[in-house]
Amino acid sequence: MQSIFDRVQEMGHEQVVFCHDPNSGLNAIIAIHNTTLGPALGGTRVWNYGSHEDALIDALRLSRGMTYKNAISGLNIGGGKAVIIADPSMKSEALWRRYGRFVNSLNGKYITAEDVNTNTSDMEFVSLETKFVTGVPEYAGGSGDPSPFTARGVYMGMKASAKKAYGNDSLAGKKVLVQGAGHVGQYLIGHLVEEGAKVMVSDIDQAKLKSASEKYRSIEVVDNATIFDLDMDIYAPCALGATVNDETISKLKCSIIAGAANNQLADENIHGPQLVKKGILYGPDFLINAGGVINVSAELDGYNIGKVNSAVERIYQRTLDIYELAEKENTHPQAAAMIMAQKRIDDIAKMKSRM
C-alpha cells in the first residue's frame, strides 16, 4: 500500500477509488487528480490490462492529463479519469449500471464520459444510475459521440503546427501517418483526405483498417510494426500512449507530431527535450485533443453546438501561443503547455483562498 500512496502523492492526486463488484465482474479505478477549477470530468476507459498496477498507472497518468487539458482549454472543471479492467467484449448493462452507482457515490466530485472502448450506449446505461455522466446519446438528451470534436481539435492543432514548421498551414501534399483508425482516427483521416494530404494509416485491428480503407479509398494502409521506418511529414498517434519514446524518436522521420492519443510521450521530461533536439515539433496532446471534453462539458451548462465549435477552433491559436511560450521559456512545447495550464489553476486557487 505504501508504494501506491507514494505514487498517488507524487502525482498530486486528491483521491483514488477502487471499485469491485463480483456479480457484474466490475473492477474499476477512478482517479481524481485536481478539483480546483470544478468537479473532475474525464472519460472511462475499458482495457484488458496486464496487471492491476498497469491499470493504476494508466488511471493516474490519464487523470493528471485531464487536469491540464481542462485547464488549458478554459473549462471550469477539474481533472479525473477512470479505467475498467476487462476485455471490452465482456461489457454488459449490469457492469455499467453498477459502475454508475460507484460514480454516483462520489456525489458529483467526478463526472464520467466515454473513452477508449466505450461509447454513447454505455454512457446511457451509466445514466440510469447517476446524473454525473456526459456524452450520452442525443435521443437521451446528451450531445452524442464526441469523437468528431476531438478529431477537429487535433486537425486544428496539426494545421497550427504546420504553420509554425512550414510557414503556412496547408496540409495538401503532406505525408501524414495516422496510427489508430478508431472513431477519432477516422474522423481525422476525413479532414486530411479532404484537404489533399497523402494519408497512411496503421492499426492492430484489421476490421478498423478495412472500415477506413473502404470509406477513404485514397489512403495507404501500412504495417503497424514498421511505421517508424517510413518517411513522413507528420506523425499522428491516435491509439494508446507512450509511442514517442527512446526507440521511436531515434527512428522517426517527420517534422511534426500531432495526434489524438493521450500521454504520447513515454516520459515528458526526457522525450520532450529530445524532440526539440531532433527538430521535431510536438503538438502537446492534452492541448490539441481537447475537442471531445470541450463538447461533453458543454452539456453541464446547457448544450450549444455553436459555442462548442468556436471553442474547438480556438485550439489553433492556442497551439501557436504554446509554441511562442516554449521559445520564450527556452523549453519544449509540452512543458510550456503545462506551465500555461498550471498558472490558471494556481491563479484560481489563490482567488478562492481570498474569498
Secondary structure in CASP SS format (residue, H / E / C, confidence):
PFRMAT SS
TARGET T0000
AUTHOR 0000-0000-0000
METHOD secondary structure of the structure
MODEL  1
M C 1.00
Q H 1.00
S H 1.00
I H 1.00
F H 1.00
D H 1.00
R H 1.00
V H 1.00
Q H 1.00
E H 1.00
M H 1.00
G C 1.00
H C 1.00
E C 1.00
Q E 1.00
V E 1.00
V E 1.00
F E 1.00
C E 1.00
H E 1.00
D E 1.00
P C 1.00
N C 1.00
S C 1.00
G C 1.00
L E 1.00
N E 1.00
A E 1.00
I E 1.00
I E 1.00
A E 1.00
I E 1.00
H E 1.00
N E 1.00
T C 1.00
T C 1.00
L C 1.00
G C 1.00
P C 1.00
A E 1.00
L E 1.00
G C 1.00
G C 1.00
T E 1.00
R E 1.00
V E 1.00
W E 1.00
N C 1.00
Y C 1.00
G C 1.00
S C 1.00
H H 1.00
E H 1.00
D H 1.00
A H 1.00
L H 1.00
I H 1.00
D H 1.00
A H 1.00
L H 1.00
R H 1.00
L H 1.00
S H 1.00
R H 1.00
G H 1.00
M H 1.00
T H 1.00
Y H 1.00
K H 1.00
N H 1.00
A H 1.00
I H 1.00
S C 1.00
G C 1.00
L C 1.00
N C 1.00
I C 1.00
G E 1.00
G E 1.00
G E 1.00
K E 1.00
A E 1.00
V E 1.00
I E 1.00
I E 1.00
A C 1.00
D C 1.00
P H 1.00
S H 1.00
M H 1.00
K C 1.00
S C 1.00
E H 1.00
A H 1.00
L H 1.00
W H 1.00
R H 1.00
R H 1.00
Y H 1.00
G H 1.00
R H 1.00
F H 1.00
V H 1.00
N H 1.00
S C 1.00
L C 1.00
N C 1.00
G C 1.00
K C 1.00
Y E 1.00
I E 1.00
T E 1.00
A C 1.00
E E 1.00
D C 1.00
V C 1.00
N C 1.00
T C 1.00
N C 1.00
T H 1.00
S H 1.00
D H 1.00
M H 1.00
E H 1.00
F H 1.00
V H 1.00
S H 1.00
L C 1.00
E C 1.00
T C 1.00
K C 1.00
F C 1.00
V E 1.00
T C 1.00
G C 1.00
V C 1.00
P C 1.00
E H 1.00
Y H 1.00
A H 1.00
G C 1.00
G C 1.00
S C 1.00
G C 1.00
D C 1.00
P C 1.00
S H 1.00
P H 1.00
F H 1.00
T H 1.00
A H 1.00
R H 1.00
G H 1.00
V H 1.00
Y H 1.00
M H 1.00
G H 1.00
M H 1.00
K H 1.00
A H 1.00
S H 1.00
A H 1.00
K H 1.00
K H 1.00
A H 1.00
Y H 1.00
G C 1.00
N C 1.00
D C 1.00
S C 1.00
L C 1.00
A C 1.00
G C 1.00
K C 1.00
K E 1.00
V E 1.00
L E 1.00
V E 1.00
Q E 1.00
G C 1.00
A C 1.00
G C 1.00
H H 1.00
V H 1.00
G H 1.00
Q H 1.00
Y H 1.00
L H 1.00
I H 1.00
G H 1.00
H H 1.00
L H 1.00
V H 1.00
E H 1.00
E H 1.00
G C 1.00
A C 1.00
K E 1.00
V E 1.00
M E 1.00
V E 1.00
S E 1.00
D C 1.00
I C 1.00
D C 1.00
Q H 1.00
A H 1.00
K H 1.00
L H 1.00
K H 1.00
S H 1.00
A H 1.00
S H 1.00
E H 1.00
K H 1.00
Y C 1.00
R C 1.00
S C 1.00
I C 1.00
E E 1.00
V E 1.00
V C 1.00
D C 1.00
N H 1.00
A H 1.00
T H 1.00
I H 1.00
F H 1.00
D H 1.00
L C 1.00
D E 1.00
M C 1.00
D C 1.00
I E 1.00
Y E 1.00
A E 1.00
P E 1.00
C C 1.00
A C 1.00
L C 1.00
G C 1.00
A C 1.00
T C 1.00
V E 1.00
N C 1.00
D H 1.00
E H 1.00
T H 1.00
I H 1.00
S H 1.00
K H 1.00
L C 1.00
K E 1.00
C C 1.00
S C 1.00
I E 1.00
I E 1.00
A C 1.00
G C 1.00
A C 1.00
A C 1.00
N C 1.00
N C 1.00
Q C 1.00
L E 1.00
A C 1.00
D C 1.00
E H 1.00
N H 1.00
I H 1.00
H H 1.00
G H 1.00
P H 1.00
Q H 1.00
L H 1.00
V H 1.00
K H 1.00
K H 1.00
G C 1.00
I C 1.00
L E 1.00
Y E 1.00
G C 1.00
P C 1.00
D H 1.00
F H 1.00
L H 1.00
I H 1.00
N C 1.00
A C 1.00
G H 1.00
G H 1.00
V H 1.00
I H 1.00
N H 1.00
V H 1.00
S H 1.00
A H 1.00
E H 1.00
L H 1.00
D H 1.00
G C 1.00
Y C 1.00
N C 1.00
I H 1.00
G H 1.00
K H 1.00
V H 1.00
N H 1.00
S H 1.00
A H 1.00
V H 1.00
E H 1.00
R C 1.00
I H 1.00
Y H 1.00
Q H 1.00
R H 1.00
T H 1.00
L H 1.00
D H 1.00
I H 1.00
Y H 1.00
E H 1.00
L H 1.00
A H 1.00
E H 1.00
K H 1.00
E H 1.00
N C 1.00
T C 1.00
H C 1.00
P H 1.00
Q H 1.00
A H 1.00
A H 1.00
A H 1.00
M H 1.00
I H 1.00
M H 1.00
A H 1.00
Q H 1.00
K H 1.00
R H 1.00
I H 1.00
D H 1.00
D H 1.00
I H 1.00
A H 1.00
K H 1.00
M H 1.00
K H 1.00
S H 1.00
R C 1.00
M C 1.00
END
